[in-house]
Amino acid sequence: MYQLRTFRNTDLVEIVSVWNRLMTGPNIASPLTNSEFDLFVLSKPYFNLQNLIVATDSQTGLIVGFLHCGFGPEDPKSFCRELNHDLGSIAMLCAPPDPQLLDQLIQAGIHRLQTLGCRVVYGGGRHPLNPFYWGLYGGSEFSGFLDSQPEIPEAFRRNGFKEAAASVLFEYDLAKTEPRHLKNVILKRESRVFVFDDENLQENWTALAIEAFHPLVVQILDKSETELIGRAGLWPMSVFGRKEGQSRIGLIDVMVHDDYRRKGYGRLLIAESIKCAIQLSYDVLCVQTDAANLSAVGLYEQSGFVRVDTAKLFRLSL
């Protein structure tokens, strides 16, 4: 019924057509143009066409789905000269909800990674295996497969994968009044807030994923402007929310220095990020965090964010 083969350059138009037909929802970029898929997936320096496996209908020869697997870097801060072949990732599984086809693709991905020396296979991406479809899938970051596509997580479980982690996806409606807290006013008097446009990202591996979107950085310094208190990244999720007609911006890498934690600066950093997103006229601010990080989950909920989905990361030892 289905035949599998590796990707050919002439497959681009069919691949994008399959994506646009099957991949829907506010946490998935759709519809995509051919040039966008080429820019965000095929043109990456770590792209290997042998790792993109397509499934075709045995009668018509048309592409009906695909699976994309690969490896992360030895050092995320490097220029990705060397990949770590011990850990592999099935970074994307895009196919109709046919168990036979999904299982066939997953087994082909496992076999491909295993032949390249992989010892552990992840279903989905999480740092440092996250750049593959970051910017196209999973909301503000790429942290696994979405529960809103239940047939995909179920396929991984069926093929022996165990759940390794979960991330909660949140959204903030920027049409609401920005959150205000009396302590934020006091903290702002004791610090300085700056916003930098098109800021260089700290890790080259992360930059490969979203630098084309021209990220911003919200930064809080002490009053003398010599010591970093906290930092958060914002990147315009311009290819998300097209069908809903909503412009989205993603909040990532929220960090407060150890010396300033539990003093309210995390809440201030989030409030300033919301303020920045409102000033830029976006409709929705997206963020996600590890489901096990209860303090972060609580902070976002207290700041007015609403849960919209969950992403699951799966793991299989070979």
Contacts in CASP RR format, 6 or more apart in sequence:
PFRMAT RR
TARGET T0000
AUTHOR 0000-0000-0000
METHOD contacts of the structure
MODEL  1
MYQLRTFRNTDLVEIVSVWNRLMTGPNIASPLTNSEFDLFVLSKPYFNLQ
NLIVATDSQTGLIVGFLHCGFGPEDPKSFCRELNHDLGSIAMLCAPPDPQ
LLDQLIQAGIHRLQTLGCRVVYGGGRHPLNPFYWGLYGGSEFSGFLDSQP
EIPEAFRRNGFKEAAASVLFEYDLAKTEPRHLKNVILKRESRVFVFDDEN
LQENWTALAIEAFHPLVVQILDKSETELIGRAGLWPMSVFGRKEGQSRIG
LIDVMVHDDYRRKGYGRLLIAESIKCAIQLSYDVLCVQTDAANLSAVGLY
EQSGFVRVDTAKLFRLSL
1 57 0 8 1.000
1 58 0 8 1.000
1 100 0 8 1.000
1 101 0 8 1.000
2 55 0 8 1.000
2 56 0 8 1.000
2 57 0 8 1.000
2 58 0 8 1.000
2 64 0 8 1.000
2 100 0 8 1.000
2 101 0 8 1.000
2 104 0 8 1.000
3 55 0 8 1.000
3 56 0 8 1.000
3 58 0 8 1.000
3 61 0 8 1.000
4 53 0 8 1.000
4 54 0 8 1.000
4 55 0 8 1.000
4 56 0 8 1.000
4 104 0 8 1.000
4 105 0 8 1.000
4 108 0 8 1.000
5 53 0 8 1.000
5 54 0 8 1.000
5 56 0 8 1.000
6 49 0 8 1.000
6 50 0 8 1.000
6 51 0 8 1.000
6 52 0 8 1.000
6 53 0 8 1.000
6 54 0 8 1.000
7 15 0 8 1.000
7 49 0 8 1.000
7 50 0 8 1.000
7 52 0 8 1.000
7 53 0 8 1.000
7 54 0 8 1.000
7 66 0 8 1.000
8 49 0 8 1.000
9 49 0 8 1.000
11 54 0 8 1.000
11 63 0 8 1.000
12 34 0 8 1.000
12 37 0 8 1.000
12 38 0 8 1.000
12 42 0 8 1.000
13 34 0 8 1.000
14 62 0 8 1.000
14 63 0 8 1.000
15 37 0 8 1.000
15 54 0 8 1.000
15 63 0 8 1.000
15 66 0 8 1.000
16 32 0 8 1.000
16 33 0 8 1.000
16 34 0 8 1.000
16 37 0 8 1.000
17 63 0 8 1.000
18 63 0 8 1.000
18 64 0 8 1.000
18 65 0 8 1.000
18 66 0 8 1.000
18 94 0 8 1.000
19 30 0 8 1.000
19 32 0 8 1.000
19 37 0 8 1.000
19 94 0 8 1.000
20 30 0 8 1.000
20 31 0 8 1.000
20 32 0 8 1.000
22 65 0 8 1.000
22 94 0 8 1.000
22 95 0 8 1.000
22 96 0 8 1.000
23 29 0 8 1.000
23 30 0 8 1.000
23 94 0 8 1.000
23 137 0 8 1.000
24 30 0 8 1.000
24 243 0 8 1.000
25 148 0 8 1.000
25 241 0 8 1.000
25 243 0 8 1.000
25 244 0 8 1.000
26 171 0 8 1.000
26 240 0 8 1.000
26 241 0 8 1.000
26 244 0 8 1.000
26 246 0 8 1.000
26 248 0 8 1.000
26 308 0 8 1.000
27 137 0 8 1.000
27 138 0 8 1.000
27 139 0 8 1.000
27 146 0 8 1.000
27 148 0 8 1.000
27 169 0 8 1.000
27 240 0 8 1.000
27 286 0 8 1.000
27 308 0 8 1.000
27 309 0 8 1.000
28 136 0 8 1.000
28 137 0 8 1.000
28 138 0 8 1.000
28 139 0 8 1.000
28 146 0 8 1.000
28 240 0 8 1.000
29 36 0 8 1.000
29 135 0 8 1.000
29 136 0 8 1.000
29 137 0 8 1.000
29 237 0 8 1.000
29 239 0 8 1.000
29 240 0 8 1.000
29 241 0 8 1.000
29 242 0 8 1.000
30 242 0 8 1.000
30 243 0 8 1.000
31 242 0 8 1.000
31 243 0 8 1.000
32 136 0 8 1.000
32 239 0 8 1.000
36 239 0 8 1.000
37 136 0 8 1.000
39 212 0 8 1.000
40 133 0 8 1.000
40 135 0 8 1.000
40 136 0 8 1.000
40 212 0 8 1.000
40 239 0 8 1.000
41 47 0 8 1.000
41 68 0 8 1.000
41 132 0 8 1.000
41 133 0 8 1.000
41 136 0 8 1.000
44 131 0 8 1.000
44 132 0 8 1.000
44 208 0 8 1.000
45 80 0 8 1.000
45 208 0 8 1.000
46 70 0 8 1.000
46 71 0 8 1.000
46 72 0 8 1.000
46 73 0 8 1.000
46 80 0 8 1.000
46 83 0 8 1.000
46 131 0 8 1.000
46 208 0 8 1.000
48 70 0 8 1.000
50 112 0 8 1.000
51 68 0 8 1.000
51 69 0 8 1.000
51 70 0 8 1.000
51 112 0 8 1.000
52 66 0 8 1.000
52 67 0 8 1.000
52 68 0 8 1.000
53 66 0 8 1.000
53 67 0 8 1.000
53 68 0 8 1.000
53 69 0 8 1.000
53 105 0 8 1.000
53 108 0 8 1.000
53 109 0 8 1.000
53 112 0 8 1.000
54 63 0 8 1.000
54 65 0 8 1.000
54 66 0 8 1.000
55 63 0 8 1.000
55 64 0 8 1.000
55 65 0 8 1.000
55 66 0 8 1.000
55 67 0 8 1.000
55 95 0 8 1.000
55 101 0 8 1.000
55 104 0 8 1.000
55 105 0 8 1.000
56 62 0 8 1.000
56 63 0 8 1.000
56 64 0 8 1.000
57 64 0 8 1.000
64 95 0 8 1.000
64 96 0 8 1.000
64 101 0 8 1.000
65 94 0 8 1.000
65 95 0 8 1.000
65 96 0 8 1.000
65 101 0 8 1.000
65 105 0 8 1.000
66 92 0 8 1.000
66 94 0 8 1.000
66 95 0 8 1.000
66 105 0 8 1.000
67 90 0 8 1.000
67 92 0 8 1.000
67 93 0 8 1.000
67 94 0 8 1.000
67 95 0 8 1.000
67 105 0 8 1.000
67 106 0 8 1.000
67 108 0 8 1.000
67 109 0 8 1.000
68 90 0 8 1.000
68 91 0 8 1.000
68 92 0 8 1.000
68 132 0 8 1.000
68 133 0 8 1.000
69 88 0 8 1.000
69 89 0 8 1.000
69 90 0 8 1.000
69 91 0 8 1.000
69 109 0 8 1.000
69 112 0 8 1.000
69 113 0 8 1.000
69 121 0 8 1.000
70 83 0 8 1.000
70 88 0 8 1.000
70 89 0 8 1.000
70 91 0 8 1.000
70 113 0 8 1.000
70 132 0 8 1.000
71 83 0 8 1.000
71 84 0 8 1.000
71 85 0 8 1.000
71 87 0 8 1.000
71 88 0 8 1.000
71 89 0 8 1.000
71 113 0 8 1.000
71 116 0 8 1.000
71 118 0 8 1.000
71 129 0 8 1.000
72 80 0 8 1.000
72 83 0 8 1.000
72 84 0 8 1.000
72 87 0 8 1.000
72 88 0 8 1.000
72 89 0 8 1.000
72 128 0 8 1.000
72 129 0 8 1.000
72 205 0 8 1.000
73 80 0 8 1.000
73 82 0 8 1.000
73 83 0 8 1.000
73 84 0 8 1.000
73 128 0 8 1.000
73 205 0 8 1.000
74 82 0 8 1.000
74 83 0 8 1.000
74 84 0 8 1.000
75 82 0 8 1.000
76 127 0 8 1.000
76 128 0 8 1.000
76 203 0 8 1.000
76 204 0 8 1.000
76 205 0 8 1.000
76 206 0 8 1.000
77 202 0 8 1.000
77 203 0 8 1.000
77 204 0 8 1.000
77 205 0 8 1.000
78 204 0 8 1.000
78 205 0 8 1.000
79 204 0 8 1.000
80 204 0 8 1.000
80 205 0 8 1.000
80 208 0 8 1.000
85 116 0 8 1.000
85 117 0 8 1.000
85 118 0 8 1.000
86 117 0 8 1.000
86 118 0 8 1.000
86 119 0 8 1.000
86 120 0 8 1.000
87 118 0 8 1.000
87 119 0 8 1.000
87 120 0 8 1.000
87 122 0 8 1.000
87 129 0 8 1.000
88 113 0 8 1.000
88 118 0 8 1.000
88 120 0 8 1.000
88 121 0 8 1.000
88 122 0 8 1.000
88 129 0 8 1.000
89 121 0 8 1.000
89 122 0 8 1.000
89 123 0 8 1.000
89 124 0 8 1.000
89 125 0 8 1.000
89 129 0 8 1.000
89 132 0 8 1.000
90 106 0 8 1.000
90 109 0 8 1.000
90 110 0 8 1.000
90 113 0 8 1.000
90 121 0 8 1.000
90 122 0 8 1.000
90 123 0 8 1.000
90 124 0 8 1.000
91 123 0 8 1.000
91 124 0 8 1.000
91 125 0 8 1.000
91 129 0 8 1.000
91 132 0 8 1.000
91 133 0 8 1.000
91 142 0 8 1.000
92 124 0 8 1.000
92 132 0 8 1.000
92 133 0 8 1.000
92 137 0 8 1.000
93 102 0 8 1.000
93 105 0 8 1.000
93 106 0 8 1.000
93 145 0 8 1.000
93 152 0 8 1.000
93 155 0 8 1.000
95 101 0 8 1.000
95 102 0 8 1.000
95 105 0 8 1.000
97 151 0 8 1.000
99 151 0 8 1.000
99 155 0 8 1.000
99 158 0 8 1.000
102 151 0 8 1.000
102 152 0 8 1.000
102 155 0 8 1.000
103 155 0 8 1.000
103 158 0 8 1.000
103 159 0 8 1.000
106 155 0 8 1.000
106 156 0 8 1.000
106 159 0 8 1.000
107 159 0 8 1.000
109 121 0 8 1.000
110 121 0 8 1.000
110 159 0 8 1.000
110 316 0 8 1.000
110 318 0 8 1.000
113 121 0 8 1.000
114 121 0 8 1.000
114 318 0 8 1.000
118 318 0 8 1.000
119 317 0 8 1.000
119 318 0 8 1.000
120 315 0 8 1.000
120 316 0 8 1.000
120 317 0 8 1.000
120 318 0 8 1.000
121 161 0 8 1.000
121 315 0 8 1.000
121 316 0 8 1.000
121 318 0 8 1.000
122 129 0 8 1.000
122 164 0 8 1.000
122 313 0 8 1.000
122 314 0 8 1.000
122 315 0 8 1.000
122 316 0 8 1.000
123 144 0 8 1.000
123 145 0 8 1.000
123 156 0 8 1.000
123 161 0 8 1.000
123 313 0 8 1.000
123 314 0 8 1.000
123 315 0 8 1.000
123 316 0 8 1.000
124 142 0 8 1.000
124 143 0 8 1.000
124 144 0 8 1.000
124 145 0 8 1.000
124 313 0 8 1.000
124 314 0 8 1.000
125 132 0 8 1.000
125 142 0 8 1.000
125 143 0 8 1.000
125 144 0 8 1.000
125 313 0 8 1.000
126 142 0 8 1.000
126 143 0 8 1.000
126 144 0 8 1.000
126 165 0 8 1.000
126 167 0 8 1.000
126 313 0 8 1.000
128 205 0 8 1.000
130 141 0 8 1.000
130 142 0 8 1.000
130 143 0 8 1.000
130 206 0 8 1.000
130 209 0 8 1.000
131 142 0 8 1.000
131 205 0 8 1.000
131 206 0 8 1.000
131 208 0 8 1.000
131 209 0 8 1.000
132 142 0 8 1.000
133 142 0 8 1.000
134 141 0 8 1.000
134 142 0 8 1.000
134 209 0 8 1.000
134 210 0 8 1.000
135 142 0 8 1.000
135 209 0 8 1.000
135 210 0 8 1.000
135 213 0 8 1.000
135 237 0 8 1.000
135 239 0 8 1.000
135 240 0 8 1.000
136 239 0 8 1.000
137 146 0 8 1.000
138 144 0 8 1.000
138 146 0 8 1.000
138 169 0 8 1.000
138 309 0 8 1.000
138 311 0 8 1.000
139 169 0 8 1.000
139 237 0 8 1.000
139 240 0 8 1.000
139 248 0 8 1.000
139 250 0 8 1.000
139 286 0 8 1.000
139 288 0 8 1.000
140 169 0 8 1.000
140 235 0 8 1.000
140 237 0 8 1.000
140 250 0 8 1.000
140 251 0 8 1.000
140 252 0 8 1.000
140 286 0 8 1.000
140 287 0 8 1.000
140 288 0 8 1.000
141 167 0 8 1.000
141 252 0 8 1.000
141 288 0 8 1.000
142 209 0 8 1.000
143 165 0 8 1.000
143 167 0 8 1.000
143 288 0 8 1.000
143 311 0 8 1.000
143 313 0 8 1.000
144 167 0 8 1.000
144 311 0 8 1.000
144 312 0 8 1.000
144 313 0 8 1.000
144 314 0 8 1.000
145 152 0 8 1.000
145 153 0 8 1.000
145 156 0 8 1.000
145 311 0 8 1.000
145 312 0 8 1.000
145 313 0 8 1.000
145 314 0 8 1.000
146 152 0 8 1.000
146 169 0 8 1.000
146 309 0 8 1.000
146 310 0 8 1.000
146 311 0 8 1.000
147 153 0 8 1.000
147 309 0 8 1.000
147 310 0 8 1.000
147 311 0 8 1.000
147 312 0 8 1.000
148 309 0 8 1.000
153 312 0 8 1.000
153 314 0 8 1.000
156 314 0 8 1.000
157 163 0 8 1.000
157 314 0 8 1.000
159 316 0 8 1.000
160 316 0 8 1.000
161 314 0 8 1.000
161 315 0 8 1.000
161 316 0 8 1.000
162 314 0 8 1.000
162 315 0 8 1.000
162 316 0 8 1.000
163 312 0 8 1.000
163 313 0 8 1.000
163 314 0 8 1.000
163 315 0 8 1.000
164 313 0 8 1.000
164 314 0 8 1.000
164 315 0 8 1.000
165 290 0 8 1.000
165 291 0 8 1.000
165 292 0 8 1.000
165 312 0 8 1.000
165 313 0 8 1.000
166 290 0 8 1.000
166 291 0 8 1.000
166 292 0 8 1.000
166 310 0 8 1.000
166 311 0 8 1.000
166 312 0 8 1.000
166 313 0 8 1.000
167 288 0 8 1.000
167 289 0 8 1.000
167 290 0 8 1.000
167 291 0 8 1.000
167 310 0 8 1.000
167 311 0 8 1.000
167 313 0 8 1.000
168 288 0 8 1.000
168 289 0 8 1.000
168 290 0 8 1.000
168 291 0 8 1.000
168 297 0 8 1.000
168 307 0 8 1.000
168 310 0 8 1.000
169 286 0 8 1.000
169 287 0 8 1.000
169 288 0 8 1.000
169 307 0 8 1.000
169 308 0 8 1.000
169 309 0 8 1.000
169 310 0 8 1.000
169 311 0 8 1.000
170 286 0 8 1.000
170 287 0 8 1.000
170 288 0 8 1.000
170 289 0 8 1.000
170 300 0 8 1.000
170 301 0 8 1.000
170 305 0 8 1.000
170 306 0 8 1.000
170 307 0 8 1.000
170 308 0 8 1.000
171 284 0 8 1.000
171 285 0 8 1.000
171 286 0 8 1.000
171 305 0 8 1.000
171 306 0 8 1.000
171 308 0 8 1.000
172 274 0 8 1.000
172 277 0 8 1.000
172 284 0 8 1.000
172 285 0 8 1.000
172 286 0 8 1.000
172 287 0 8 1.000
172 303 0 8 1.000
172 304 0 8 1.000
172 305 0 8 1.000
172 306 0 8 1.000
173 283 0 8 1.000
173 284 0 8 1.000
173 306 0 8 1.000
174 274 0 8 1.000
174 277 0 8 1.000
174 278 0 8 1.000
174 282 0 8 1.000
174 283 0 8 1.000
174 284 0 8 1.000
174 285 0 8 1.000
175 283 0 8 1.000
176 304 0 8 1.000
178 271 0 8 1.000
178 274 0 8 1.000
178 275 0 8 1.000
178 278 0 8 1.000
179 270 0 8 1.000
179 271 0 8 1.000
179 274 0 8 1.000
179 303 0 8 1.000
179 304 0 8 1.000
180 271 0 8 1.000
181 267 0 8 1.000
181 271 0 8 1.000
183 264 0 8 1.000
183 267 0 8 1.000
183 268 0 8 1.000
184 264 0 8 1.000
184 267 0 8 1.000
184 268 0 8 1.000
184 271 0 8 1.000
187 263 0 8 1.000
187 264 0 8 1.000
187 265 0 8 1.000
187 268 0 8 1.000
188 268 0 8 1.000
190 222 0 8 1.000
190 223 0 8 1.000
191 220 0 8 1.000
191 221 0 8 1.000
191 222 0 8 1.000
191 223 0 8 1.000
191 229 0 8 1.000
191 265 0 8 1.000
191 268 0 8 1.000
192 220 0 8 1.000
192 221 0 8 1.000
192 222 0 8 1.000
192 223 0 8 1.000
192 225 0 8 1.000
193 218 0 8 1.000
193 219 0 8 1.000
193 220 0 8 1.000
193 272 0 8 1.000
194 218 0 8 1.000
194 219 0 8 1.000
194 220 0 8 1.000
194 221 0 8 1.000
195 216 0 8 1.000
195 217 0 8 1.000
195 218 0 8 1.000
195 219 0 8 1.000
195 276 0 8 1.000
196 216 0 8 1.000
196 217 0 8 1.000
196 219 0 8 1.000
197 214 0 8 1.000
197 216 0 8 1.000
198 214 0 8 1.000
198 215 0 8 1.000
198 216 0 8 1.000
199 215 0 8 1.000
199 216 0 8 1.000
199 217 0 8 1.000
199 233 0 8 1.000
200 207 0 8 1.000
201 207 0 8 1.000
201 210 0 8 1.000
201 211 0 8 1.000
201 215 0 8 1.000
202 253 0 8 1.000
210 235 0 8 1.000
213 235 0 8 1.000
213 236 0 8 1.000
213 237 0 8 1.000
213 238 0 8 1.000
214 235 0 8 1.000
214 236 0 8 1.000
215 233 0 8 1.000
215 234 0 8 1.000
215 235 0 8 1.000
216 233 0 8 1.000
216 234 0 8 1.000
216 235 0 8 1.000
216 276 0 8 1.000
217 231 0 8 1.000
217 232 0 8 1.000
217 233 0 8 1.000
217 234 0 8 1.000
218 231 0 8 1.000
218 232 0 8 1.000
218 233 0 8 1.000
218 234 0 8 1.000
218 269 0 8 1.000
218 272 0 8 1.000
218 273 0 8 1.000
218 276 0 8 1.000
219 228 0 8 1.000
219 230 0 8 1.000
219 231 0 8 1.000
220 228 0 8 1.000
220 229 0 8 1.000
220 230 0 8 1.000
220 231 0 8 1.000
220 265 0 8 1.000
220 268 0 8 1.000
220 269 0 8 1.000
220 272 0 8 1.000
221 227 0 8 1.000
221 228 0 8 1.000
221 229 0 8 1.000
222 229 0 8 1.000
227 257 0 8 1.000
228 257 0 8 1.000
229 256 0 8 1.000
229 257 0 8 1.000
229 260 0 8 1.000
229 265 0 8 1.000
230 255 0 8 1.000
230 256 0 8 1.000
230 257 0 8 1.000
230 260 0 8 1.000
230 265 0 8 1.000
230 266 0 8 1.000
230 269 0 8 1.000
231 253 0 8 1.000
231 254 0 8 1.000
231 255 0 8 1.000
231 269 0 8 1.000
232 251 0 8 1.000
232 252 0 8 1.000
232 253 0 8 1.000
232 254 0 8 1.000
232 255 0 8 1.000
232 269 0 8 1.000
232 270 0 8 1.000
232 273 0 8 1.000
233 251 0 8 1.000
233 252 0 8 1.000
233 253 0 8 1.000
233 254 0 8 1.000
233 273 0 8 1.000
234 249 0 8 1.000
234 250 0 8 1.000
234 251 0 8 1.000
234 252 0 8 1.000
234 273 0 8 1.000
234 276 0 8 1.000
234 277 0 8 1.000
235 249 0 8 1.000
235 250 0 8 1.000
235 252 0 8 1.000
236 247 0 8 1.000
236 248 0 8 1.000
236 249 0 8 1.000
236 250 0 8 1.000
236 282 0 8 1.000
237 248 0 8 1.000
237 249 0 8 1.000
237 250 0 8 1.000
237 286 0 8 1.000
238 247 0 8 1.000
240 248 0 8 1.000
240 286 0 8 1.000
241 247 0 8 1.000
241 248 0 8 1.000
245 283 0 8 1.000
246 283 0 8 1.000
246 284 0 8 1.000
247 281 0 8 1.000
247 282 0 8 1.000
247 283 0 8 1.000
247 284 0 8 1.000
248 282 0 8 1.000
248 283 0 8 1.000
248 284 0 8 1.000
248 285 0 8 1.000
248 286 0 8 1.000
249 277 0 8 1.000
249 280 0 8 1.000
249 282 0 8 1.000
249 284 0 8 1.000
249 285 0 8 1.000
249 286 0 8 1.000
250 285 0 8 1.000
250 286 0 8 1.000
250 287 0 8 1.000
251 270 0 8 1.000
251 273 0 8 1.000
251 277 0 8 1.000
251 285 0 8 1.000
251 286 0 8 1.000
251 287 0 8 1.000
252 287 0 8 1.000
254 266 0 8 1.000
254 269 0 8 1.000
254 270 0 8 1.000
254 273 0 8 1.000
254 287 0 8 1.000
254 296 0 8 1.000
256 265 0 8 1.000
256 266 0 8 1.000
256 269 0 8 1.000
266 299 0 8 1.000
267 299 0 8 1.000
267 302 0 8 1.000
267 303 0 8 1.000
270 299 0 8 1.000
270 300 0 8 1.000
270 303 0 8 1.000
271 303 0 8 1.000
273 285 0 8 1.000
274 285 0 8 1.000
274 303 0 8 1.000
277 285 0 8 1.000
285 305 0 8 1.000
287 300 0 8 1.000
287 305 0 8 1.000
288 311 0 8 1.000
289 296 0 8 1.000
289 297 0 8 1.000
289 300 0 8 1.000
290 296 0 8 1.000
291 297 0 8 1.000
291 310 0 8 1.000
301 307 0 8 1.000
END
